[in-house]
Every structure is written in C-alpha cells, then in structure tokens.
Amino acid sequence: MSIFLNERSKVIVQGMTGAEGTKHTTKMLAAGTNIVGGVNARKAGQTASIGGRDLTVYGTVEEAIKETGADVSVVFVPPRFAKDAVIEAIDAEIPLAVVITEGIPVHDSAYMWAHAVATGNKTRIIGPNCPGIISPGKSNAGIIPADITGPGRIGLVSKSGTLTYQMMYELREIGFSTAIGIGGDPIIGTTHIDALAAFQDDPDTDAIVMIGEIGGDAEERAADYIHNNLTKPVVGYVAGFTAPEGKTMGHAGAIVSGSSGTAQAKKQALEAAGVKVGKTPSETAALMKEIMKSLG
C-alpha cells in the first residue's frame, strides 16, 4: 500500500514538452512511473520522444483522461500559466494534481484551492511549489530523486523539499511507503493533516515523520490532530530555530511574527501531543530508527 500514488497510477504531465517537463518526465519514467502522455494545447496531436518512450501530447487534460484513463497530473507550467493549467485539471476531475511550479502568486493559489472546493473536492492538489510525491518502487510524481531510498514502512510528510531528500537518505535502510512534499507556500492544497490521516489509514505505514518549518500555525494544528486521532508513532522536525523574527526564510510562508509561528512554539505543541521532536534532521532520523526497532 501507499497513499495517493501507487504502481497503478496513470500519470500525465502538463508542460511535458518544456525544458523542465522533459527533464523530469525522463527521470520519472526511469523510476518506473506509468506516464501515459502530456498536455500542451499548442502541440496537441504531436508525439514526444522522452526517456526512450513515444508519448502523445494531448490538447487538454480532459482529452488526455478520455484517451488514457489518467488519474494523476504533474504540473510543470510557468507561474503565469499555472493557475489556468490547474483549473483545467480540476474541471477535468483528475483525482490528483501535483503542482511543482514555484512562484505562483498567492491569490492564484487561493483561487485554485477555492475552485477545487467549490467543484466538490474531486481533485486533490499537492503543492504548489513542492517536490511532489513518491511511493518508492511503485511510482514517482514530481522531482524527488528516486534513487535515495527504497520501499519500506515509514510515511514522510514535509514542507521542505531538501529536507525531504535528506530524511529519505538518512532512513534509506528502512525505506518508505510514501514520501510527500506538500510545499511551503502560504496556501497549499494537501496539508500535514491530510497526509497524517492517510498514513494512519494505510496498513503498510507503521510510523510517520513530519517535517515542518517556521511560519503559520500548520504544525500546531497538526499536533492537535495527532493528539486526537493518531495511534501510530510520529517523530518531527521543525526547520528554522535560528530564524530572525519578521524575516521571510526560504518559502514564502516561512515568516515569524512575534511568538506566533516560531520553531520553539511548534516544537512544544508537537511534544505536548506525544511527538518526539529532533533538534536536527539527523537526530530526528535517529528517533525514528529507535521507534522502528521497537516495533520489530
């Protein structure tokens, strides 16, 4: 099992024929992802030879779904066109849209999210500004390097792309059911809580790593959810202990105002919910190794 993405997932790539789309489509194919086509209105009907495969380029997401049965779209569309691309995916009712694009204006992200809700939440959005999702050995939708780790029984949800990769590497000997990078923008689709709930329900996930960062209150809300709903062990890490107040750090959403959104406040909320929190990524990985050892 895995969450949101598995070996049966049929993936299309919006923006597949652009430079980034082509590069990462090649890598996703090499990871075993079942990519069934791309979408680019200007190149509809053409065939793109990528990663040793001839992939059809469709004019719309709706057409791609009709022709291929696609149920996942990975979006590599420049920021100014990204809103329209995601709205198109939502209107076509694709079950999962993984939005890699960074630099999407916040009001565009808000519009996309509101549109998904207004149309019945038929499309789960991951991102924007995220590395995507990987179920190792099964499928990879996004830009997460597929050779860091193998399949296993840890679930990972992270705001940070690079920390996702580091945690996967640190725990590579144990492996992951699914690793999901949700992105650090102020408005995102899938949240920590969404991923935690899915991991709780996944019989092949035994324990969960949650990586947060300064800014907002997502980690505090996740801590409350963990306390009330999770029976599986969770370890956490919060990036940004040394961040100065009032400065945006890394992601657009990583800004501290007063005591709100500080790493210390998030750490305390998580620990109060029974989550073991590491001071560094490596210490967090060590805590998870202890847990997995105790679970046998």
Secondary structure by P-SEA (a helix, b strand, c coil): ccccccccbbbbbcccccaaaaaaaaaaaaacccccbbbbcccccccccccccbbbbbccaaaaaaaccccbbbbbccccaaaaaaaaaaaacccbbbbccccccaaaaaaaaaaaaaaccccccccccccccccccccccccccccccccccbbbbbccaaaaaaaaaaaccccccccccccccccccccaaaaaaaaaacccccbbbbbbbccccaaaaaaaaaacccccccccccccccccccccccccccccccccccaaaaaaaaaaabbbbbccaaaaaaaaaaaaaaac
